Amino acid sequence: MKHLFTFQLQHRDGGSKARAGVIETAHGRIETPIFMPVGTAGTVKGVHQKELETEVKAQIILGNTYHLYLRPGLDILQKAGGLHYFNSWRHPILTDSGGYQVYSLSERRKITEEGVTFRSHIDGSKHFFSPERAMDIQRIIGADIIMAFDECPPYPCDYRYAKESMELTHRWLKRCCDHFDRQEGLYGYEQALFPIVQGSTYEDLRRASAETIASFDRAGNAIGGLSVGEPAEEMYHTCELVCDILPADKPRYLMGVGTPANILECIALGVDMFDCVLPTRNARHGMLYTANGIINIKNAKWKDDFSPIDEEGPCMSSRFYTKAYLRHLIHSGELLGAQIASLHNLSFFLWLVGEARRHITGGDFASWKNGMVKRLEQRL
Amino acid sequence: MKHLFTFQLQHRDGGSKARAGVIETAHGRIETPIFMPVGTAGTVKGVHQKELETEVKAQIILGNTYHLYLRPGLDILQKAGGLHYFNSWRHPILTDSGGYQVYSLSERRKITEEGVTFRSHIDGSKHFFSPERAMDIQRIIGADIIMAFDECPPYPCDYRYAKESMELTHRWLKRCCDHFDRQEGLYGYEQALFPIVQGSTYEDLRRASAETIASFDRAGNAIGGLSVGEPAEEMYHTCELVCDILPADKPRYLMGVGTPANILECIALGVDMFDCVLPTRNARHGMLYTANGIINIKNAKWKDDFSPIDEEGPCMSSRFYTKAYLRHLIHSGELLGAQIASLHNLSFFLWLVGEARRHITGGDFASWKNGMVKRLEQRL
């Protein structure tokens, strides 16, 4: 194992808890804070790998264990030499553990101490994930950062369920770590395992979970169970409480968050890594994020607006195509509409975290953030 | 009108009737023989304009009058300054007249001497196209090459219907030309009007139609009503008969053709221009055209084939992505699958006509063509 996973904290903002850092992985460097485009089934929907590099300027993308396990399946991924070789994305990859997707199946899954039995959404076939199995699968997928197998409780969630679920997540984490540490990666490079803080929106549970997760002393730590329907203020409060406990010398990853404003607010609380389907999913429905606010491109007001999608846009496509043309494409259900809007939104998210980083190192993050958050939430 | 439409014949093949030439238009140069990707609603499905330039190396694309008329509509297109400004494709464009799409609506349209009344496939609204209206609409769209409003009879078609339909097409052509010649283009550049030979598969009708069409002495001529279900031999026979009558000093456009082998055979008969939805439509279903034959990427044999889609592939994407990955994407209904396969197929069609041109000017077209046609139709 030549390649060691490292995190260097480079700057701390004076006016907030925001940080700038660098993660090194076997597949390259990630400058934090960072947004990670979601590539569910080994592809960021509608975007070429080359475009992810040159237009979006993604530094790391996600893969979903549940989806990749079902299709193309582990035999294919292992024969390929892992996901990096399978999809030709040679930069860092993070995989979730499959837990979140499995729980989303609700009617189709059963949770026991041992693990989760579930049925495929594709063909109804029966499968079983345990903490050990989730590690084995993520070894085969070969992501640079892999996630512990946790339970993500719904929101709202009663205290008793939240506590039992958190305790199960902690017991599963022990099993994940034990199993993970017994083996090396399959492809000659190191993988880092991140544990996940749970505990719903209960302060004492979140505190206990953050302390437990920190005590495992892994290469990075994640915050799960947020952005599941709770009010933004509750998300921020929980996020801050947890960030204050998680060690400062390790990256903090807030799972599944969020809007541009959510991301800036949580950077201010000490989060380093984000992922979310919003930029791509909303793109396909014509919702565009810009530095001046949100555009619903389906709106009739854009039908004869021949100005660029975003004059000062974050990528070539934002400046090349017009609003009227993109509206026509989305309106007509044309593939190119989803492609352009996805490129624009992802590029914008990457631009935004890049700007955040620049302002953290420049020393004016807090005031910049407060101004941006107001602009970001306007409707254009 | 500064920009005149011209065609220069550069080479004639010794062993066949194949020709190499150059068309000059207000939006640039087209080297023939050429294949024109179909951009139905102002977009070649799944392919960025920049990719059409740099990967596919398209020199001219098609737009469909019927689709563009319904969406985005003429007011938007005119305000944009024509389709080139609307979709940001600044190279040559050809539009069909809408006739073919309107007839495909079958139950929803009614043909009279005056024109065709039809209902929109989108909202059922009622519309009327006449020869004059088709010219006005194509003036607004602003394509470099526009097509006469014709009737395309079905196959098979009885002699009487084919004859009456052809005569209607000829009367409509007169009206198209008279109306077209009374006006200049709206955007300061010349548009060329191509008439269309009809006559089903009846030799005497095709001969009469080719002579009539030639007598109009327009800038180029098209052959319609083929590739509508007739056997390939019948298509070739009709195509040859018509090409022999159409003037040699003007480009000949065979509408809606076809497979790679069809294209090479018809180049050998003297055709200069082709368009077809096959490369993009079949791409979306996982059928790939290569110099060594046809790949059905959905086939299980490709599931763990990690070689490039096409080692000596015509575009970067063909060489960058693997067969196993593309199979996974198409299988999973991922947008990127359609994108990659469309890029590959279109690039291949453009590569093929480029090679044909190279062999025409090189003097060995006929023998090269005979070898290629055999390879192209193999199933890999």
Interface residues (C-beta under 8 A of the other chain):
Chain A: A41 G42 T43 V44 K45 G46 V47 H48 Q49 K50 R71 P72 D75 I76 K79 A80 Y85 F86 N87 S88 K303 D304 F306 M316 S317 F320 Y321 T322 A324 Y325 H328 L329 H331 S332 E334 L335 L336 A338 Q339 I340
Chain B: A41 G42 T43 V44 K45 G46 V47 H48 Q49 K50 R71 P72 D75 I76 K79 A80 Y85 F86 N87 S88 K303 D304 F306 M316 S317 F320 Y321 T322 A324 Y325 H328 L329 H331 S332 E334 L335 L336 A338 Q339 I340
